[in-house]
Amino acid sequence: MCGIVGFTGTQQAAPILLDGLSKLEYRGYDSAGLAVRNDKSLAEVVKATGKLKNLFDKTDGGALLPGTCGIGHTRWATHGEPTETNAHPHVSGNARRTASGTVESDVVGVHNGIIENYEELRAKLIGNGYSFYSSTDTEVVIKLVDYYYKKYKIGPIDAINRMMVRVRGSYALALMFKDYPGEIYAARKDSPMVIGVKDSESFIASDVPALLKYTRDIYYIDNLQSVRVLPGEIHFFDLNGDEVDMEMTHISWDAEAAEKGGYEHFMIKEIHEQPQAVRDTLNSIIKDGRIDLSGAGLTEEILSGISEVRIVACGSAWHAGVVGQYAIENLAEIPVRAEIASEFRYKKILLDKNALVIIISQSGETADSLAALRAAKEHGIRTLAIVNVVGSTIAREAENVLYTLAGPEIAVATTKAYSAQLAAMYTIALALAKAKGKIDEKDYNYYIEELQTIPGKIGKALENKERIQWFSSKFSNAQNIFYIGRGADYAISLEGSLKMKEISYIHSEAYAAGELKHGTISLIEKGILVIGVLTQRELLEKTISNMAECKARGAYLLGVTTDGNYSVEDSVNFTIYVPRTDEHFAGSLAVIPLQLLGYYTSVARGLDVDKPRNLAKSVTVE
């Protein structure tokens, strides 16, 4: 929610900082502050509660703060009340001020995010002689940087990197050090931050709109990266303190590029939006603890009469349908088949008159899916569309429509729309099972409760991203990758493989694990990556056995499994855990690390993540 700005260059900093903060007011705030280095390298800090205008008036529009290097902040209170003392910037000393109002402190900084272990760190710092004047987690971070800076007699980047390893939570930080006049240091984890540069001036902000008045040449800071910002000069560093090259992005006048919210790509932004997309979709269907599909035109009477289900879709939507196939068959105990739309539309349709054809399409305009819908209608079969775009062609033509609430999805490789489709399929499976009397009231309530925990657990699964980013960097030059699983895990493997191939251009294939020995194992050779999805306990040992056959032939094994399946570590080389949930719904969690794996591999290879070659977001031609 908070807004951060920074400037170093040849102009007076304060007016630029105030202007930048005004562009970030939409983020919400209850106080604001500036810190500007004067000619003696001391920081003049001014804060005000309430509207930004109060800070503007207090500094006479910035005129009262001389200096060409500074940082600014708008705060939305989390830790500590919205007071001037708790407002940012914060300092590493005890807010000792000189007669002129400058702050005698080695480190001054602003922060966006939440530090989860700040109480533990605060106690550590108190034990090392620090005292605190505010009740914020931000002051803890600033003083932790100061602690490492002084204890180890290291530079700002090394001190910041030590801090990043030590803290838990999310943050975007902008810091100034007394010993480094004219420079600003930044770092981020999860919270967005961008760097702009033009001629002999450099800018920092939480979001692009704050910079567009001054520059359109932007750098997006990677997660767990630190930055040294000098006038017209930017240096990026990884957690090891090694300098890394970053590609500059030129922001054009269209609004699309400014809607990334500080993320480097739309895809990673949309990956992080999945908890909300799934939550919104479930909340639109689950009402008062019951699944209500009346808005889609499906009553319990209609559902009870359905004899079989055919799910028709393309790409990731088809993969969501394969997951739905397993869920419906297991819960409702009726025949289900997931088919590729381009195949279904040309085959002889042999369906019972009481069948249900489910068409899944994010855009609602997919040509093959639309043709399949029309073919089903011609045969008098009831159709249900699961789409994300209200008023799309498929939504208009289907007899029944269930909307997912993923919101606009810009990246070609779907993530949040796919997850919303999974959520919709789960509710249909439960509604069918209840209508047909295949589950009792106790089980029904249990499944509803489990479904409602999925959004929060997706958020937990996203916490693996640093480990996945590291792993992706090690295998970014792979030539072939195989994904395997059994049952619903095979369905998730299909989606994981697609995410990898479509944005990283690495050849990858997904196989039902039991099929390996029927030909595919001949492709296994030393060093090849085999990824096993292992969430179904009854099938886990069998899949691990198949993976062991690959390992014996030199493959490197990655296992994606749920918490509690710790024996997996004994059989694979690298393990990623996701939160445990009912196995019918485990795919919603297992797919998260596979999405991240594809994303970070593409980034490591320097590719256009959001717009992979030869692909379109909506395929409207055959």
C-alpha positions as CSV (number, residue, x, y, z in Angstrom):
1,M,0.0,0.0,0.0
2,C,2.8,2.4,0.8
3,G,4.5,4.6,-1.8
4,I,8.3,5.1,-2.2
5,V,10.1,7.6,-4.3
6,G,13.8,8.6,-4.6
7,F,15.9,11.0,-6.6
8,T,19.5,11.8,-7.1
9,G,20.9,14.1,-9.7
10,T,21.5,17.8,-10.4
11,Q,18.1,19.3,-9.6
12,Q,16.7,20.0,-6.1
13,A,15.3,16.7,-4.9
14,A,12.4,17.7,-2.7
15,P,10.0,19.1,-5.3
16,I,10.6,16.0,-7.5
17,L,9.9,13.7,-4.5
18,L,6.7,15.5,-3.6
19,D,5.5,15.2,-7.2
20,G,6.3,11.5,-7.3
21,L,4.4,10.9,-4.1
22,S,1.4,12.7,-5.5
23,K,1.3,10.1,-8.3
24,L,1.2,7.3,-5.7
25,E,-1.6,8.7,-3.6
26,Y,-3.9,6.0,-5.1
27,R,-2.1,3.4,-3.0
28,G,-3.6,4.8,0.2
29,Y,-1.7,6.5,3.1
30,D,-2.1,8.2,6.4
31,S,1.2,10.1,6.7
32,A,4.1,11.1,4.5
33,G,7.7,12.2,4.9
34,L,10.9,13.2,3.1
35,A,14.6,12.9,3.8
36,V,17.0,15.0,1.8
37,R,20.8,15.1,2.0
38,N,22.2,18.6,2.5
39,D,25.7,19.8,1.5
40,K,27.1,18.3,4.7
41,S,25.7,14.9,3.8
42,L,23.3,15.1,6.8
43,A,19.7,14.2,6.3
44,E,17.0,16.7,6.8
45,V,13.9,14.7,7.7
46,V,10.4,16.2,7.6
47,K,7.2,14.3,8.3
48,A,3.5,15.0,8.4
49,T,0.4,13.1,9.2
50,G,-2.7,13.2,7.1
51,K,-2.8,14.4,3.5
52,L,0.3,14.9,1.3
53,K,-0.6,18.6,1.2
54,N,0.4,18.9,4.8
55,L,3.9,17.8,4.0
56,F,3.9,20.1,0.9
57,D,2.9,23.0,3.1
58,K,5.4,22.1,5.8
59,T,8.3,22.2,3.3
60,D,6.9,25.0,1.1
61,G,6.6,22.6,-1.8
62,G,10.1,21.3,-1.1
63,A,11.8,24.7,-1.3
64,L,12.9,24.5,2.4
65,L,14.8,21.3,1.8
66,P,18.0,22.0,-0.2
67,G,19.9,19.1,-1.6
68,T,19.9,17.0,-4.8
69,C,19.6,13.5,-3.2
70,G,16.6,12.3,-1.2
71,I,13.9,9.8,-0.6
72,G,10.2,10.1,0.2
73,H,7.3,8.0,1.5
74,T,3.6,7.8,1.9
75,R,2.7,5.4,4.8
76,W,-0.4,3.2,5.4
77,A,-0.1,2.1,9.0
78,T,0.5,-1.5,9.8
79,H,2.9,-1.7,12.8
80,G,2.3,1.4,14.9
81,E,-0.3,4.1,14.8
82,P,-0.5,6.8,12.1
83,T,1.6,9.3,14.0
84,E,4.4,11.6,12.9
85,T,6.9,9.6,15.0
86,N,5.9,6.4,13.2
87,A,5.9,8.0,9.7
88,H,8.8,7.4,7.4
89,P,11.7,8.0,6.8
90,H,13.3,6.3,9.8
91,V,16.8,6.6,11.0
92,S,19.4,4.2,12.5
93,G,20.1,6.6,15.4
94,N,17.7,7.8,18.0
95,A,16.4,10.7,16.0
96,R,18.9,13.0,17.4
97,R,18.5,16.4,15.7
98,T,20.8,19.3,15.3
99,A,19.7,22.9,15.8
100,S,19.1,23.2,12.0
101,G,16.8,20.1,12.0
102,T,19.2,17.7,10.4
103,V,19.4,14.1,11.7
104,E,22.8,12.8,12.8
105,S,22.4,9.2,11.7
106,D,24.4,6.9,9.6
107,V,21.4,5.3,7.8
108,V,18.1,6.8,6.8
109,G,15.4,4.8,5.0
110,V,11.8,4.2,3.9
111,H,10.1,0.8,3.5
112,N,7.0,-0.7,1.9
113,G,5.9,-4.2,3.2
114,I,5.7,-6.1,6.4
115,I,8.6,-7.7,8.4
116,E,7.2,-10.8,10.0
117,N,10.0,-11.4,12.5
118,Y,10.6,-7.8,13.5
119,E,10.0,-8.5,17.2
120,E,12.7,-11.1,17.3
121,L,15.1,-8.7,15.4
122,R,14.1,-5.8,17.7
123,A,15.1,-7.9,20.7
124,K,18.4,-8.8,19.1
125,L,19.2,-5.2,18.4
126,I,18.3,-4.0,21.9
127,G,20.7,-6.7,23.1
128,N,23.4,-5.0,21.0
129,G,22.8,-1.5,22.4
130,Y,20.1,-0.1,20.1
131,S,17.1,1.7,21.4
132,F,13.9,2.5,19.5
133,Y,11.7,5.6,19.2
134,S,8.9,4.3,17.1
135,S,6.6,1.2,17.1
136,T,7.2,0.3,13.5
137,D,8.8,-2.7,11.9
138,T,10.6,-0.4,9.5
139,E,12.8,1.2,12.2
140,V,14.0,-2.4,13.0
141,V,15.1,-3.0,9.4
142,I,17.0,0.3,9.2
143,K,18.8,-0.4,12.4
144,L,19.5,-4.0,11.4
145,V,21.3,-2.6,8.2
146,D,23.2,-0.2,10.4
147,Y,24.2,-3.0,12.8
148,Y,25.7,-5.1,10.0
149,Y,27.2,-2.0,8.4
150,K,29.2,-1.2,11.6
151,K,29.8,-4.6,13.0
152,Y,31.5,-6.0,9.9
153,K,32.8,-2.7,8.6
154,I,31.3,-3.5,5.2
155,G,29.8,-1.5,2.4
156,P,26.1,-0.7,2.0
157,I,25.4,-3.5,-0.5
158,D,26.9,-6.1,1.8
159,A,25.1,-4.8,4.8
160,I,21.8,-4.8,2.9
161,N,22.3,-8.3,1.6
162,R,23.0,-9.6,5.2
163,M,19.7,-7.9,6.2
164,M,17.8,-9.6,3.4
165,V,19.0,-13.0,4.5
166,R,18.0,-12.3,8.1
167,V,14.5,-10.9,7.7
168,R,11.2,-12.7,6.9
169,G,8.4,-10.9,5.2
170,S,8.0,-8.5,2.2
171,Y,9.7,-5.2,1.6
172,A,10.8,-2.6,-0.8
173,L,13.5,-0.4,0.7
174,A,15.3,2.8,-0.2
175,L,18.2,3.8,2.0
176,M,20.8,6.6,2.2
177,F,24.1,6.3,4.0
178,K,25.9,9.2,5.6
179,D,29.2,8.0,4.2
180,Y,28.0,7.9,0.6
181,P,26.6,11.3,-0.3
182,G,24.7,11.5,-3.5
183,E,23.8,7.8,-3.5
184,I,20.6,5.9,-2.7
185,Y,20.5,2.1,-2.1
186,A,17.5,0.0,-2.7
187,A,16.3,-3.6,-2.2
188,R,13.2,-5.6,-2.7
189,K,11.4,-8.8,-1.8
190,D,7.8,-9.2,-3.1
191,S,6.9,-5.6,-2.8
192,P,7.3,-3.7,-6.1
193,M,9.9,-1.1,-6.9
194,V,11.3,0.4,-10.2
195,I,14.3,2.5,-11.1
196,G,14.3,5.2,-13.7
197,V,17.3,6.9,-15.3
198,K,17.7,9.9,-17.6
199,D,21.0,11.6,-18.4
200,S,22.6,12.5,-15.1
201,E,19.6,11.8,-13.0
202,S,18.2,8.7,-11.4
203,F,14.8,7.9,-9.9
204,I,13.2,5.3,-7.6
205,A,9.5,4.6,-7.2
206,S,7.0,1.9,-6.1
207,D,5.2,2.2,-9.4
208,V,5.9,3.5,-12.9
209,P,3.4,6.4,-12.9
210,A,5.5,8.3,-10.4
211,L,8.4,8.4,-12.9
212,L,6.7,9.0,-16.3
213,K,7.0,12.7,-16.0
214,Y,10.8,12.5,-15.8
215,T,11.8,9.4,-17.7
216,R,10.5,6.4,-19.6
217,D,13.6,4.3,-19.3
218,I,12.9,1.9,-16.5
219,Y,14.6,-1.0,-14.7
220,Y,12.5,-3.5,-12.8
221,I,14.3,-4.7,-9.6
222,D,14.3,-8.5,-9.3
223,N,13.3,-10.2,-6.1
224,L,16.1,-10.4,-3.5
225,Q,18.2,-7.9,-5.5
226,S,19.9,-4.8,-4.1
227,V,20.7,-1.6,-6.1
228,R,23.2,1.2,-5.9
229,V,21.7,4.3,-7.4
230,L,24.0,7.2,-8.4
231,P,23.1,10.2,-10.6
232,G,22.5,8.7,-14.1
233,E,24.1,5.4,-13.1
234,I,22.5,2.2,-11.7
235,H,24.3,-0.9,-10.4
236,F,22.4,-4.2,-9.5
237,F,23.6,-6.9,-7.2
238,D,22.5,-10.4,-6.3
239,L,22.5,-11.9,-2.8
240,N,26.1,-12.8,-3.1
241,G,27.1,-9.2,-3.7
242,D,28.0,-9.9,-7.3
243,E,27.0,-7.2,-9.8
244,V,24.5,-8.3,-12.4
245,D,23.3,-6.8,-15.7
246,M,19.7,-5.8,-16.0
247,E,17.8,-4.9,-19.1
248,M,16.3,-1.5,-19.4
249,T,12.6,-1.2,-20.5
250,H,11.3,1.8,-22.4
251,I,7.8,2.7,-21.3
252,S,5.7,3.7,-24.3
253,W,2.6,6.0,-24.0
254,D,0.1,3.1,-24.0
255,A,-1.3,2.4,-20.5
256,E,-0.5,-1.3,-20.6
257,A,3.1,-1.1,-19.6
258,A,2.2,1.1,-16.6
259,E,-0.2,-1.5,-15.2
260,K,2.3,-4.0,-14.0
261,G,2.3,-2.5,-10.6
262,G,6.0,-2.6,-10.3
263,Y,6.4,-6.2,-11.3
264,E,8.8,-7.0,-14.1
265,H,6.3,-8.9,-16.1
266,F,2.5,-9.3,-16.2
267,M,3.0,-13.1,-15.7
268,I,4.6,-12.8,-12.3
269,K,2.1,-10.2,-11.3
270,E,-0.8,-12.5,-12.3
271,I,0.9,-15.5,-10.5
272,H,0.7,-13.4,-7.3
273,E,-2.9,-12.5,-8.1
274,Q,-4.1,-16.1,-8.0
275,P,-5.2,-16.2,-4.3
276,Q,-7.6,-13.4,-5.0
277,A,-8.7,-14.8,-8.4
278,V,-9.6,-18.1,-6.7
279,R,-11.1,-16.5,-3.7
280,D,-13.4,-14.3,-5.8
281,T,-14.4,-17.2,-8.0
282,L,-15.3,-19.4,-5.0
283,N,-17.1,-16.6,-3.3
284,S,-19.3,-16.1,-6.3
285,I,-20.4,-19.8,-6.2
286,I,-20.3,-20.7,-2.5
287,K,-23.0,-18.9,-0.6
288,D,-23.8,-19.5,3.1
289,G,-21.7,-22.6,3.0
290,R,-23.5,-24.2,0.0
291,I,-22.6,-24.4,-3.6
292,D,-25.1,-22.4,-5.6
293,L,-25.0,-22.8,-9.4
294,S,-28.4,-21.3,-9.9
295,G,-26.6,-18.2,-11.4
296,A,-25.2,-20.6,-14.1
297,G,-28.7,-22.0,-14.6
298,L,-27.9,-25.4,-13.0
299,T,-30.4,-26.5,-10.4
300,E,-30.0,-29.6,-8.2
301,E,-32.7,-31.3,-10.3
302,I,-30.8,-30.7,-13.5
303,L,-27.6,-31.9,-12.0
304,S,-29.1,-35.0,-10.6
305,G,-30.3,-36.0,-14.1
306,I,-26.9,-35.7,-15.8
307,S,-25.6,-39.1,-17.0
308,E,-22.1,-38.3,-18.2
309,V,-19.9,-35.3,-18.7
310,R,-17.7,-34.3,-21.6
311,I,-15.2,-31.5,-21.0
312,V,-14.0,-29.7,-24.1
313,A,-11.2,-27.1,-24.2
314,C,-7.8,-26.1,-25.6
315,G,-4.3,-25.7,-24.0
316,S,-4.3,-24.9,-20.3
317,A,-8.1,-24.8,-20.2
318,W,-8.1,-28.5,-21.4
319,H,-5.6,-29.2,-18.6
320,A,-8.0,-27.7,-16.1
321,G,-10.6,-30.0,-17.7
322,V,-8.4,-33.1,-17.1
323,V,-8.2,-32.1,-13.4
324,G,-12.0,-31.7,-13.4
325,Q,-12.4,-35.2,-15.0
326,Y,-10.6,-36.9,-12.1
327,A,-12.5,-34.8,-9.5
328,I,-16.0,-35.4,-11.0
329,E,-15.4,-39.1,-11.5
330,N,-14.0,-39.6,-8.0
331,L,-16.7,-37.6,-6.3
332,A,-19.8,-37.9,-8.4
333,E,-19.1,-41.3,-9.8
334,I,-20.3,-40.7,-13.4
335,P,-18.3,-41.1,-16.6
336,V,-16.3,-38.1,-17.6
337,R,-13.9,-37.5,-20.5
338,A,-11.8,-34.4,-21.2
339,E,-11.2,-33.8,-24.9
340,I,-9.3,-31.4,-27.0
341,A,-11.7,-29.1,-28.8
342,S,-10.1,-29.4,-32.2
343,E,-10.6,-33.1,-32.0
344,F,-14.0,-33.1,-30.5
345,R,-15.4,-30.8,-33.2
346,Y,-14.6,-33.3,-36.0
347,K,-15.5,-36.6,-34.4
348,K,-18.8,-38.4,-34.3
349,I,-20.5,-37.2,-31.2
350,L,-21.8,-40.3,-29.3
351,L,-23.3,-38.8,-26.2
352,D,-26.4,-39.6,-24.1
353,K,-29.2,-37.1,-24.4
354,N,-28.7,-36.4,-20.6
355,A,-25.0,-35.7,-21.0
356,L,-23.4,-32.3,-20.1
357,V,-20.8,-30.8,-22.3
358,I,-18.6,-28.3,-20.5
359,I,-16.7,-25.8,-22.6
360,I,-13.8,-24.1,-20.9
361,S,-12.2,-20.9,-22.4
362,Q,-10.6,-17.9,-20.7
363,S,-11.5,-15.5,-23.5
364,G,-14.8,-17.1,-24.5
365,E,-13.7,-16.6,-28.1
366,T,-11.5,-19.7,-28.8
367,A,-12.4,-20.9,-32.3
368,D,-12.2,-24.7,-31.8
369,S,-14.0,-24.5,-28.5
370,L,-16.7,-22.4,-30.0
371,A,-17.1,-24.9,-32.8
372,A,-17.3,-27.7,-30.3
373,L,-20.0,-25.9,-28.4
374,R,-22.0,-25.5,-31.5
375,A,-21.6,-29.1,-32.4
376,A,-22.9,-30.2,-29.0
377,K,-25.9,-27.9,-29.3
378,E,-26.7,-29.3,-32.8
379,H,-27.0,-32.7,-31.1
380,G,-29.3,-31.4,-28.4
381,I,-26.8,-31.8,-25.6
382,R,-26.9,-29.4,-22.7
383,T,-23.8,-27.1,-22.6
384,L,-22.1,-25.2,-19.8
385,A,-19.5,-22.6,-20.6
386,I,-16.8,-21.7,-18.0
387,V,-15.4,-18.4,-19.2
388,N,-13.7,-15.4,-17.8
389,V,-15.0,-12.7,-20.2
390,V,-18.6,-11.5,-19.7
391,G,-20.5,-11.3,-22.9
392,S,-18.0,-13.3,-25.0
393,T,-19.3,-15.4,-27.8
394,I,-19.1,-18.8,-26.0
395,A,-20.8,-17.2,-23.0
396,R,-23.6,-15.9,-25.2
397,E,-24.2,-19.1,-27.1
398,A,-23.9,-21.7,-24.2
399,E,-27.1,-22.8,-22.5
400,N,-25.6,-22.3,-19.1
401,V,-22.7,-20.0,-18.1
402,L,-20.4,-20.0,-15.1
403,Y,-18.0,-17.0,-14.9
404,T,-14.6,-17.2,-13.4
405,L,-13.5,-14.0,-11.7
406,A,-9.8,-13.9,-12.5
407,G,-10.0,-10.3,-13.9
408,P,-8.0,-9.2,-17.0
409,E,-5.1,-11.5,-17.8
410,I,-2.4,-9.9,-20.0
411,A,0.4,-12.5,-20.1
412,V,-0.1,-15.0,-22.9
413,A,0.8,-17.9,-20.6
414,T,-2.3,-18.2,-18.4
415,T,-1.9,-18.6,-14.6
416,K,-4.7,-17.0,-12.6
417,A,-7.4,-17.8,-15.2
418,Y,-6.3,-21.4,-15.1
419,S,-6.4,-21.5,-11.3
420,A,-9.9,-19.9,-11.3
421,Q,-11.0,-22.6,-13.8
422,L,-9.8,-25.3,-11.4
423,A,-11.8,-23.7,-8.6
424,A,-14.9,-23.7,-10.9
425,M,-14.4,-27.4,-11.8
426,Y,-14.1,-28.4,-8.1
427,T,-17.5,-26.7,-7.3
428,I,-19.1,-28.5,-10.2
429,A,-17.7,-31.8,-9.0
430,L,-19.1,-31.3,-5.5
431,A,-22.5,-30.0,-6.8
432,L,-22.9,-33.1,-9.0
433,A,-21.8,-35.4,-6.1
434,K,-24.3,-33.9,-3.7
435,A,-27.1,-33.9,-6.2
436,K,-26.6,-37.5,-7.0
437,G,-26.3,-38.5,-3.3
438,K,-22.7,-39.7,-3.6
439,I,-21.5,-37.7,-0.6
440,D,-23.3,-37.1,2.7
441,E,-23.8,-33.8,4.5
442,K,-20.7,-34.2,6.6
443,D,-18.4,-34.9,3.7
444,Y,-20.1,-32.1,1.7
445,N,-19.4,-29.6,4.5
446,Y,-15.8,-30.9,4.8
447,Y,-15.1,-30.4,1.1
448,I,-16.6,-26.9,1.2
449,E,-14.4,-25.9,4.1
450,E,-11.3,-27.4,2.3
451,L,-12.1,-25.4,-0.8
452,Q,-12.3,-22.2,1.1
453,T,-8.7,-22.7,2.4
454,I,-7.2,-22.9,-1.1
455,P,-6.6,-19.2,-1.7
456,G,-4.6,-18.8,1.5
457,K,-2.7,-22.0,0.8
458,I,-1.8,-20.7,-2.7
459,G,-0.3,-17.7,-1.0
460,K,1.8,-20.1,1.2
461,A,2.9,-22.0,-1.9
462,L,4.2,-18.8,-3.4
463,E,6.7,-18.5,-0.6
464,N,8.8,-21.1,-2.3
465,K,9.7,-18.7,-5.1
466,E,13.2,-17.9,-4.0
467,R,14.2,-21.6,-4.0
468,I,12.5,-22.1,-7.3
469,Q,14.3,-19.1,-8.8
470,W,17.6,-20.5,-7.7
471,F,16.8,-23.9,-9.1
472,S,15.6,-22.4,-12.4
473,S,19.0,-20.7,-12.8
474,K,20.7,-24.0,-12.6
475,F,18.6,-25.7,-15.3
476,S,17.9,-22.8,-17.6
477,N,20.1,-24.3,-20.3
478,A,18.3,-27.6,-20.3
479,Q,17.4,-29.1,-23.7
480,N,14.7,-31.5,-22.5
481,I,12.5,-31.8,-19.4
482,F,10.1,-34.5,-18.5
483,Y,7.1,-34.1,-16.1
484,I,5.4,-37.2,-14.7
485,G,2.6,-38.1,-12.4
486,R,-0.4,-40.4,-11.9
487,G,-4.0,-39.6,-11.7
488,A,-4.7,-35.9,-10.9
489,D,-0.9,-35.4,-10.6
490,Y,-0.6,-36.4,-14.3
491,A,-3.1,-33.6,-15.1
492,I,-1.0,-31.1,-13.3
493,S,2.1,-32.3,-15.0
494,L,0.5,-31.5,-18.3
495,E,0.1,-27.8,-17.2
496,G,3.6,-27.6,-15.8
497,S,5.1,-28.9,-19.0
498,L,3.1,-26.4,-21.1
499,K,4.2,-23.5,-18.9
500,M,7.8,-24.5,-19.4
501,K,7.8,-25.0,-23.1
502,E,5.6,-22.0,-24.1
503,I,7.7,-19.3,-22.4
504,S,11.2,-20.8,-22.0
505,Y,11.3,-22.6,-25.4
506,I,12.7,-25.7,-23.7
507,H,11.3,-29.0,-25.1
508,S,9.3,-30.5,-22.3
509,E,6.8,-33.3,-22.2
510,A,4.3,-34.7,-19.6
511,Y,3.7,-38.4,-19.3
512,A,1.5,-40.6,-17.1
513,A,4.3,-42.1,-15.0
514,G,3.4,-45.7,-15.8
515,E,3.9,-45.0,-19.5
516,L,7.6,-44.2,-19.1
517,K,8.7,-47.8,-19.6
518,H,6.6,-48.0,-22.7
519,G,9.1,-46.1,-24.8
520,T,9.9,-42.7,-23.2
521,I,12.5,-44.0,-20.9
522,S,14.8,-44.5,-23.9
523,L,15.2,-40.7,-24.0
524,I,16.5,-40.5,-20.4
525,E,20.2,-39.7,-20.3
526,K,22.7,-38.3,-17.8
527,G,21.7,-34.9,-16.4
528,I,18.2,-34.7,-17.9
529,L,15.6,-33.2,-15.5
530,V,12.6,-35.3,-14.5
531,I,9.9,-33.5,-12.5
532,G,7.5,-35.7,-10.5
533,V,4.2,-34.4,-9.2
534,L,3.5,-36.3,-6.0
535,T,0.4,-35.3,-4.1
536,Q,-1.8,-38.5,-4.4
537,R,-0.7,-40.7,-1.5
538,E,-2.0,-44.0,-2.8
539,L,0.0,-43.4,-6.0
540,L,3.0,-41.7,-4.6
541,E,5.2,-44.8,-4.1
542,K,4.5,-46.0,-7.7
543,T,5.5,-42.7,-9.2
544,I,8.7,-42.5,-7.0
545,S,9.5,-46.0,-8.3
546,N,9.2,-44.7,-11.9
547,M,11.4,-41.7,-11.0
548,A,14.0,-44.1,-9.5
549,E,14.2,-45.8,-12.9
550,C,15.1,-42.5,-14.4
551,K,17.6,-41.7,-11.7
552,A,19.4,-45.0,-12.3
553,R,19.9,-43.8,-15.9
554,G,21.5,-40.5,-14.8
555,A,18.4,-38.2,-14.5
556,Y,18.2,-35.4,-12.0
557,L,15.0,-35.6,-10.0
558,L,12.7,-32.8,-8.8
559,G,9.8,-33.8,-6.6
560,V,6.8,-31.5,-6.0
561,T,4.8,-32.9,-3.1
562,T,2.6,-31.8,-0.1
563,D,3.7,-31.2,3.5
564,G,4.1,-34.4,5.4
565,N,5.4,-36.5,2.5
566,Y,8.9,-36.1,3.8
567,S,10.1,-39.5,2.6
568,V,10.1,-38.1,-0.9
569,E,13.4,-36.3,0.0
570,D,15.1,-39.8,0.3
571,S,14.4,-40.6,-3.3
572,V,14.8,-37.3,-5.3
573,N,17.5,-34.7,-5.6
574,F,15.4,-31.6,-4.9
575,T,12.1,-31.3,-3.2
576,I,9.5,-28.5,-3.2
577,Y,6.7,-28.7,-0.7
578,V,3.2,-27.1,-0.9
579,P,0.6,-27.0,1.8
580,R,-1.5,-30.1,2.4
581,T,-5.1,-30.1,1.4
582,D,-7.7,-32.6,0.4
583,E,-6.2,-34.6,-2.5
584,H,-9.1,-33.8,-4.8
585,F,-7.9,-30.1,-4.7
586,A,-4.1,-30.6,-4.4
587,G,-3.6,-29.6,-8.0
588,S,-4.4,-25.9,-7.2
589,L,-1.3,-25.9,-5.0
590,A,1.1,-28.2,-6.9
591,V,0.7,-26.1,-10.1
592,I,2.1,-23.0,-8.3
593,P,5.8,-24.1,-8.2
594,L,5.5,-25.4,-11.8
595,Q,4.3,-21.9,-12.9
596,L,7.1,-20.3,-11.1
597,L,9.6,-22.8,-12.5
598,G,8.5,-21.9,-16.0
599,Y,8.6,-18.2,-15.3
600,Y,12.0,-18.0,-13.7
601,T,13.5,-20.3,-16.4
602,S,12.3,-17.9,-19.1
603,V,13.6,-14.9,-17.2
604,A,17.0,-16.6,-16.7
605,R,17.1,-17.2,-20.5
606,G,16.4,-13.6,-21.2
607,L,13.2,-14.2,-23.1
608,D,10.0,-12.2,-23.6
609,V,8.0,-13.8,-20.8
610,D,4.6,-12.1,-21.4
611,K,4.7,-12.4,-25.2
612,P,6.3,-15.7,-26.2
613,R,7.0,-16.1,-29.9
614,N,4.3,-17.4,-32.2
615,L,1.6,-17.4,-29.5
616,A,-1.5,-15.4,-29.0
617,K,-3.6,-14.9,-25.9
618,S,-6.8,-15.8,-27.6
619,V,-6.8,-18.2,-30.6
620,T,-9.7,-17.1,-32.7
621,V,-8.7,-19.0,-35.9
622,E,-8.6,-22.7,-36.5
